Structures are given as structure tokens and as C-alpha cells.
């Protein structure tokens, strides 16, 4: 084995999560569970995602994004931070004074636990006839308490409880309540329980009118199993658990926000906040499109319609002015594309077998169980066609080349021709260093045929 050499990076400056916060759960149960139904989804693109944009959305873009989220099936949408800007306030007023919010959709508004900002938030929702969630938050972790808020545990608790009482007194009857202890994952567990139990007591959380407790990994600082332990600890120790909708809001600082959300659902979370395709501060909020399609790929209905994923991407890119990367799960331009010869051969054979089995079963290919190598879902499920599944460059092999000639031009090569023609194509792609389009393959085949 090769010896490990020091990197020269100042890693000694940092502490692992166990040195920063107690993780009291030891008899964890979440590893034995599986996800069998979709959680409640709450897109926060119009609030948290919007705060992270170099150019925040104008009202027209917010309106278009909101309409998209309604159209594909979201039933609760966080629409803004009305005390933070006039634009956000005006957008909430637009929703209040129009018929844009369907009767079965709940909107949520976000506010710090400060009297003036709570009052401004409640002013923004006056007249809304559909259900509204007032989402109150305060940062609770030691560094935030001491450096930012400059309050003791007792002082911060008093501020949060006063805010909860103000919301309760002033909110109209159609309001539901949500509380987020920001930076939950770095806050002492006993303090989190004190705050959450105090808020659910003040808001009289019951199964008939549950309170949402949202537990964010505001800055991702540990492996996903740690977050799952923290969520399960809360799930098992909250005083009014049957009157609580337990929610999570992971960020992606370590690149494992999706895993954190999935494990949190195993640990008892019932609701997930995030952004479609994962926009958000720093490395982003958890990507709730990928989470939903991960469920789809496991045979679980995600309850959101991503059957036209390219149109969804176009709207999201227009509204955020951010591009979705080519390798982004499920939606990227290249995620269903194979250039490698071995991958192409397996996909070609897998697709042929899939269509054969569907025909034998007497059902459409789109209804037959999916089992094609290298493709975790059928691209057609999200509105993609097969024409971009296999593409040819210098790394490609005979199977992919034969597949394109057959599907695009009806030309079937014998096994011997596949080998010979692949060498002909590879000489071309090695010389040009570029991808060969189906039309170029057809021209190459014509020159190959005339020479043989």
C-alpha cells in the first residue's frame, strides 16, 4: 500500500460534528426502514432560492414560477419573505388580491421572530382566502446566538415564545403555524426540545390542527446518518408528536443534501422543503426534483408530475437565470446519453429486449416493467426521446453505431459489418476529435459501402 502523505491543508483548524454538538441517539431505528410513500413537498424557490440569486426574480418571473409549481402538482408553496423587500411584499399581495391560488393550494410566508417583521408579514396576507402557513424562524445554534444575536439561551427562548404568541394573537383563522430553529443540526438537543415543545404548547398543536416543526441543516456539517439520528431523536422525544408535522430543510454544503433528506424521511420526517433542481445559498438547497424522481425510480409515486421535465427546466432557467448542468440527475442534457461502447451495446440490447418482452406480454412498452442496463428510469417517463440516448465519438463502439444507423435510417448491419464499420467510424472520430452525428454516420456508411 502506498503511504499517505500530508496534504499541506490546515485541516487541524476544524472540528468534527461530535465535538460541536451532542448526538444523543444510540438505538437508531431508521436504518431498518424504507420509503414507501412521498413526503409532503414544499418548494422554497420563491423565497430561499430567490434570496440566493445574483439577480432576484422580478414579479413576472415569480408569477411564472408559481404557475409552474401549481401546474405540476405542488400543494404547499413558500411564496416569499414579505418583510424583507417590497417586491416580496407586493407579490404576496398580488396572490391575496387575485385568483391565482387554487383552493387546494396552501401558500407559506417566512418571517424572523421579531415583532415588527411579524406584523409586516401578517399585513401581507390580509384577505387571502386559501390556507396560509406563517413560517417563523430564529437561529438557535451557539455561534449564531452568541455572535449574531448576542442572546443567552433563556433570552432567545423568550424572544421566540413572544413571537409565537404574537402570531397566535394576530393571525386570521385560515393561518397554520410553522417554526424553524435555524441551524438545528448544530444546536444542543435539549435546547431544541425546549423551544419546539414550548412553541407547540403555545400554538396548541393537535392532530386536527398540527404545527409544522421544520428542522434545517442550515449548513451541512456532517455525514447524512448524523442528520438522520438528529431527526429520529426529535421524532421520538417531542411532547406533542401527534400534533406535529415534522419537516426538514437540508442544504448541500457537503454535496449530500439529497441523502440527508432521504435518511431524514426514514427517521420520521413527513415534509421536505427544498428547491426544484437545487438552487440556494452556497451549494444550494436540497433538490426536490431529484428526490421525487428517486422515489419514481423505486416504484413510489412522487405525487408531482415531471413528465415534461425539459419544459420545467426551461421555466426554472428563465426564472432563476441559472443554467442546469449537463450532468444534473434526471434533467441534464447528457444524463441519458452513452458515448462508451460497452454502455451503448448494453443499452441497445436492453432496449430491444424491453420492446420484445412488452410485445410478448401484449402491453405498451411504456407500461412494461423497466430493466434496461445503465438507464435507471425510462427517459420517456420524463418526456425524453430515445434519439439522444446513444451518441457516437471516439470512445464509442459497434453496438451504438449500429443502433443509430438502424433507428435513424433503417440500416441493419451484420455482426461482421458492425466490427468493420466501427473501425471506419473510429478513424474518422479520432481524426476529427468530435462527435459523429447520425447524418455523418450515414455519409460514412455510404462511403464504406461503396468501397466494399
ABEGO torsion letter per residue (X at the ends): XBBBBBAGBBAAABBBAAAABBBABABBAAAABBBABBBBBBBAAABAAAAABABBBBAAAAAAAAAAAAAAGBABBBAEBAAABAAAAAAAAAAAABAABBAABBBBBBBBBBAAAAAAAAAAABGBABBBBBBBBBBABAAAAAAAAGBBAAAAAAAAAAAAAAAAAABBAABBBBBBBBGAAABBAAAAAAAAAAAAAAAGBBAABBBBBBBBBABBABBAAAAAAAAAAAAAABABAAABBBBBBBBAAAGAAAAAAAAAAAAGBABBBBBBGGBEBEAEBBBAAAAAAAAAAAGBBAGBBAABAAAAAAAAAAAAGBBBBAABBGABAAAABBABAAAAAAAAAAAAAAAAAAAAAGBBAAABBBBBBGBABBAAAAGBBAAAABBBBAABBAAAAAAAAAAAAGBBBBAAAAAAAAAAAAAAAAAAGBBBBAAAAAAAAAAAAAAX
